[in-house]
Amino acid sequence: MTMRFATVILVLASCALPCAIAQQAAPPAPSFAPANMTRAGVRGMAATCTACHGTNGNAAAQSAVPGLAGRSKDEIAQAMAQFKGGQRPATVMHQIAKGFSDAEVAAIADYFSTQAR
């Protein structure tokens, strides 16, 4: 009788374990570091544009890629939104734009709008 009782307990426990595991809360989603919205942080985000748009947004002479320096922040932010939403044709900008939040885009647009051409 003791062996039969132990077997019943083991069977019941093994049935209850998956239910207990299923009821556990899901692990929290990974969180990414918040954007560094300091002056240096925004300058660092803007530096990622240098390879195509030139240092401080001044594209090389006769470049097919437009310079960003001195453009209005609204123009830059609107272009980024269009790239992000797929409304504006691009080779890589649609993917790059998706990597920035709206706040980051606004900060980067503001940065480039203040740069001298």
TORDREN-404929 format. One record per atom (N, C-alpha, C): z, x, y; residue in one letter. Coordinates in Angstrom, 3 decimals. Atoms other than C-alpha are relative to their C-alpha. Layout:
       up     east    north resn
        Z        X        Y    A
...
This chain:
       up     east    north resn
    0.000    0.823   -1.187    M
    0.000    0.000    0.000    M
    0.000    0.866    1.248    M
   -0.058   -0.861   -1.161    T
    0.722    2.833    2.401    T
   -1.365    0.602    0.300    T
    1.329   -0.564   -0.182    M
   -2.710    4.382    1.866    M
   -0.943   -1.043    0.567    M
    0.853    1.082   -0.491    R
   -4.429    1.034    2.435    R
    0.330   -0.301    1.467    R
   -0.429    0.253   -1.372    F
   -2.398    0.480    5.626    F
   -0.528    1.093    0.935    F
    0.486   -1.122   -0.799    A
   -3.329    3.951    6.939    A
   -1.512   -0.103    0.207    A
    1.456    0.160   -0.107    T
   -7.020    3.254    6.222    T
   -0.345   -1.083    1.013    T
    0.236    1.089   -0.949    V
   -6.885   -0.036    8.147    V
    0.262    0.487    1.429    V
   -0.333   -0.525   -1.333    I
   -5.233    1.710   11.100    I
   -1.105    0.937    0.490    I
    1.067   -0.923   -0.385    L
   -7.889    4.450   11.102    L
   -1.284   -0.748    0.359    L
    1.208    0.786   -0.275    V
  -10.730    1.899   10.973    V
    0.131   -0.711    1.341    V
   -0.221    0.699   -1.272    L
   -9.234   -0.131   13.835    L
   -0.036    0.977    1.176    L
   -0.019   -0.997   -1.077    A
   -8.651    2.981   15.917    A
   -1.404    0.513    0.288    A
    1.357   -0.507   -0.218    S
  -12.207    4.224   15.379    S
   -0.885   -1.051    0.670    S
    0.740    1.069   -0.680    C
  -13.541    0.831   16.544    C
    0.424   -0.116    1.460    C
   -0.523    0.142   -1.357    A
  -11.356    0.830   19.639    A
   -0.393    1.180    0.890    A
    0.305   -1.185   -0.792    L
  -12.258    4.368   20.747    L
   -1.284   -0.152    0.817    L
    1.205    0.162   -0.828    P
  -15.864    3.615   21.821    P
    0.199   -1.004    1.132    P
   -0.272    0.977   -1.060    C
  -14.625    0.591   23.775    C
    0.794    0.631    1.125    C
   -0.809   -0.663   -1.019    A
  -12.058    2.702   25.580    A
   -0.842    0.978    0.800    A
    0.879   -0.941   -0.697    I
  -14.671    5.336   26.415    I
   -0.958   -0.747    0.911    I
    0.949    0.780   -0.784    A
  -17.136    2.699   27.644    A
    0.636   -0.584    1.246    A
   -0.670    0.592   -1.138    Q
  -14.522    1.273   29.996    Q
    0.400    1.024    1.054    Q
   -0.352   -1.009   -0.987    Q
  -13.908    4.573   31.744    Q
   -0.997   -0.048    1.149    Q
    0.870   -0.005   -1.179    A
  -15.306    4.802   35.242    A
   -1.016    1.125   -0.117    A
    1.045   -1.014    0.006    A
  -18.549    6.677   35.629    A
    0.424    1.143    0.918    A
   -0.358   -1.118   -0.876    P
  -18.181   10.145   37.095    P
   -0.649   -0.199    1.365    P
    0.581    0.185   -1.336    P
  -18.788   10.273   40.837    P
   -1.347    0.708    0.104    P
    1.309   -0.613   -0.226    A
  -22.322   11.000   41.956    A
    0.200    1.321    0.718    A
   -0.162   -1.276   -0.685    P
  -22.830   14.569   43.081    P
   -0.176   -0.206    1.498    P
    0.135    0.115   -1.442    S
  -22.322   14.902   46.780    S
   -0.552    1.306    0.537    S
    0.593   -1.166   -0.618    F
  -24.336   17.245   48.876    F
    0.757    0.301    1.283    F
   -0.686   -0.384   -1.224    A
  -22.942   19.149   51.788    A
   -0.603   -0.757    1.173    A
    0.547    0.676   -1.174    P
  -23.269   17.259   55.046    P
   -0.826    0.984    0.824    P
    0.845   -0.847   -0.834    A
  -25.869   18.547   57.440    A
    0.855    0.776    0.995    A
   -0.686   -0.818   -0.996    N
  -24.713   21.357   59.659    N
   -0.646   -0.315    1.345    N
    0.594    0.470   -1.240    M
  -25.343   19.666   62.999    M
    0.456    0.811    1.217    M
   -0.326   -0.879   -1.121    T
  -23.988   22.511   65.084    T
   -1.301    0.584    0.535    T
    1.199   -0.618   -0.589    R
  -26.423   24.335   67.359    R
   -0.613    1.018   -0.981    R
    0.483   -1.000    0.956    A
  -26.672   27.175   64.830    A
   -0.561   -0.664   -1.253    A
    0.482    0.698    1.187    G
  -27.084   24.736   61.948    G
   -1.362   -0.626    0.221    G
    1.297    0.613   -0.325    V
  -29.939   22.882   63.654    V
   -1.061    1.088    0.126    V
    0.942   -1.118   -0.113    R
  -31.587   26.196   64.531    R
   -0.382    0.509   -1.391    R
    0.291   -0.414    1.377    G
  -31.301   27.137   60.850    G
   -0.939   -0.961   -0.709    G
    0.926    0.978    0.600    M
  -32.951   23.885   59.743    M
   -1.393    0.161    0.600    M
    1.289   -0.169   -0.675    A
  -35.704   24.417   62.337    A
   -0.705    1.269   -0.463    A
    0.590   -1.256    0.467    A
  -36.237   27.940   61.009    A
   -0.826   -0.199   -1.266    A
    0.792    0.252    1.207    T
  -37.576   26.426   57.782    T
   -1.434   -0.390    0.350    T
    1.337    0.404   -0.459    C
  -40.600   25.301   59.841    C
   -0.829    1.202    0.436    C
    0.630   -1.191   -0.553    T
  -41.413   28.857   60.959    T
   -1.237    0.444   -0.766    T
    1.121   -0.510    0.796    A
  -43.751   29.761   58.095    A
   -1.323   -0.659    0.376    A
    1.245    0.708   -0.337    C
  -46.285   27.110   59.128    C
   -0.165   -0.227    1.498    C
    0.081    0.392   -1.407    H
  -45.440   26.158   62.717    H
    0.351    1.125    0.961    H
   -0.266   -1.158   -0.846    G
  -44.509   29.617   64.024    G
    1.450    0.097    0.447    G
   -1.353   -0.253   -0.482    T
  -41.356   31.153   65.437    T
    0.314   -0.925    1.164    T
   -0.435    0.977   -1.005    N
  -39.477   28.572   67.508    N
   -1.045   -1.084    0.262    N
    0.989    1.066   -0.133    G
  -42.365   26.176   66.921    G
   -1.263    0.401    0.719    G
    1.214   -0.498   -0.658    N
  -45.033   28.355   68.552    N
   -0.966    0.503   -1.059    N
    0.968   -0.337    1.037    A
  -47.935   28.350   66.118    A
   -0.891    1.143    0.471    A
    0.918   -1.093   -0.320    A
  -50.267   31.320   65.958    A
   -1.249   -0.559    0.676    A
    1.223    0.415   -0.691    A
  -53.345   31.151   68.175    A
   -1.058   -0.393   -1.018    A
    1.078    0.537    0.829    Q
  -56.157   29.134   66.588    Q
    0.462   -0.406   -1.399    Q
   -0.537    0.486    1.275    S
  -53.884   27.941   63.782    S
   -0.406   -1.453   -0.198    S
    0.317    1.400    0.323    A
  -54.877   24.723   62.036    A
    1.257   -0.866    0.039    A
   -1.279    0.705   -0.027    V
  -51.187   23.800   62.028    V
    0.472   -0.063    1.452    V
   -0.403    0.108   -1.405    P
  -49.938   22.458   65.365    P
    1.349    0.660    0.271    P
   -1.290   -0.503   -0.449    G
  -47.158   24.114   67.287    G
    0.900   -1.189    0.314    G
   -0.962    1.073   -0.279    L
  -44.006   22.060   67.788    L
    0.736    0.224    1.311    L
   -0.738   -0.331   -1.216    A
  -42.516   23.845   70.800    A
   -0.501   -0.813    1.180    A
    0.323    0.727   -1.212    G
  -42.403   21.716   73.915    G
   -0.534   -1.407   -0.197    G
    0.445    1.378    0.242    R
  -43.604   18.513   72.259    R
    1.173   -0.940    0.218    R
   -1.102    0.946   -0.207    S
  -41.622   15.368   72.940    S
    0.734   -0.225   -1.318    S
   -0.787    0.215    1.220    K
  -38.792   14.744   70.521    K
   -0.412   -1.294   -0.690    K
    0.445    1.257    0.613    D
  -40.063   11.182   69.989    D
   -1.274    0.198   -0.810    D
    1.256   -0.294    0.708    E
  -43.503   12.489   68.982    E
    0.278    0.715   -1.322    E
   -0.330   -0.758    1.217    I
  -42.008   14.940   66.490    I
    0.713   -0.903   -1.010    I
   -0.746    0.887    0.904    A
  -39.573   12.377   65.040    A
   -0.921   -1.055   -0.604    A
    0.929    1.010    0.511    Q
  -42.345    9.768   64.728    Q
   -0.922    0.606   -1.057    Q
    0.860   -0.663    0.983    A
  -44.634   12.241   62.945    A
    0.758    0.237   -1.308    A
   -0.800   -0.230    1.212    M
  -41.827   13.164   60.531    M
    0.218   -1.301   -0.769    M
   -0.193    1.298    0.661    A
  -41.155    9.473   59.829    A
   -1.284   -0.429   -0.709    A
    1.279    0.358    0.618    Q
  -44.852    8.934   59.119    Q
   -0.271    0.853   -1.237    Q
    0.146   -0.859    1.179    F
  -44.956   11.931   56.771    F
    0.921   -0.495   -1.114    F
   -1.016    0.430    0.962    K
  -41.773   10.740   55.059    K
   -0.409   -1.309   -0.687    K
    0.397    1.299    0.544    G
  -43.159    7.224   54.603    G
   -1.370   -0.022   -0.643    G
    1.321   -0.074    0.622    G
  -46.573    8.406   53.396    G
   -1.113   -0.621    0.833    G
    1.029    0.592   -0.848    Q
  -48.447    6.864   56.346    Q
   -0.901    1.043    0.658    Q
    0.773   -1.055   -0.642    R
  -49.722   10.205   57.631    R
   -0.429    1.000   -1.065    R
    0.465   -0.932    1.040    P
  -51.911   12.457   55.470    P
    0.587    1.394    0.188    P
   -0.588   -1.334   -0.048    A
  -50.467   15.837   54.604    A
   -0.226    0.727   -1.311    A
    0.045   -0.780    1.242    T
  -50.590   18.646   52.111    T
    1.415    0.163   -0.550    T
   -1.383   -0.186    0.454    V
  -46.869   19.433   51.948    V
    1.025   -0.703    0.882    V
   -0.979    0.558   -0.934    M
  -45.255   17.770   54.977    M
    0.667   -1.272   -0.524    M
   -0.631    1.214    0.525    H
  -44.655   14.488   53.133    H
    1.179    0.349   -0.902    H
   -1.115   -0.425    0.853    Q
  -42.450   16.359   50.651    Q
    1.104    0.655    0.835    Q
   -0.986   -0.665   -0.853    I
  -40.740   18.477   53.311    I
    0.793   -1.038    0.784    I
   -0.660    1.019   -0.828    A
  -39.982   15.435   55.490    A
    1.031   -0.785   -0.803    A
   -0.938    0.751    0.840    K
  -38.285   13.668   52.577    K
    1.324    0.740   -0.181    K
   -1.204   -0.794    0.168    G
  -35.741   16.499   52.471    G
    0.974   -0.084    1.161    G
   -0.856    0.093   -1.185    F
  -34.317   15.657   55.903    F
    0.444   -1.436    0.235    F
   -0.508    1.324   -0.377    S
  -32.108   12.733   56.892    S
   -0.531   -0.347    1.384    S
    0.439    0.419   -1.333    D
  -32.918   10.716   60.003    D
    0.738    0.780    1.087    D
   -0.778   -0.757   -0.978    A
  -30.112   12.504   61.870    A
   -0.499    1.441    0.100    A
    0.521   -1.365   -0.007    E
  -31.476   15.893   60.845    E
   -1.357    0.061    0.694    E
    1.312    0.055   -0.655    V
  -35.002   14.923   61.918    V
    0.181   -0.106    1.510    V
   -0.244    0.165   -1.439    A
  -33.681   13.786   65.300    A
    0.480    1.305    0.621    A
   -0.541   -1.260   -0.524    A
  -31.774   17.059   65.758    A
   -1.085    1.077    0.044    A
    1.083   -0.984    0.032    I
  -34.767   19.192   64.743    I
   -1.035   -0.320    1.083    I
    0.956    0.417   -1.033    A
  -37.088   17.171   67.016    A
    0.524    0.364    1.384    A
   -0.606   -0.348   -1.283    D
  -34.676   17.662   69.903    D
   -0.069    1.511    0.220    D
    0.049   -1.461   -0.098    Y
  -34.518   21.398   69.181    Y
   -1.389    0.464    0.423    Y
    1.348   -0.442   -0.322    F
  -38.291   21.849   69.231    F
   -0.464   -0.483    1.365    F
    0.421    0.518   -1.308    S
  -38.714   19.698   72.320    S
    0.526    0.869    1.147    S
   -0.569   -0.851   -1.046    T
  -36.580   22.176   74.261    T
   -0.517    1.429   -0.047    T
    0.517   -1.356    0.121    Q
  -38.452   25.284   73.110    Q
   -1.209    0.180    0.929    Q
    1.125   -0.301   -0.896    A
  -40.879   26.951   75.542    A
   -1.266    0.236   -0.807    A
    1.309   -0.235    0.669    R
  -44.553   26.968   74.594    R
   -0.476    1.387    0.287    R
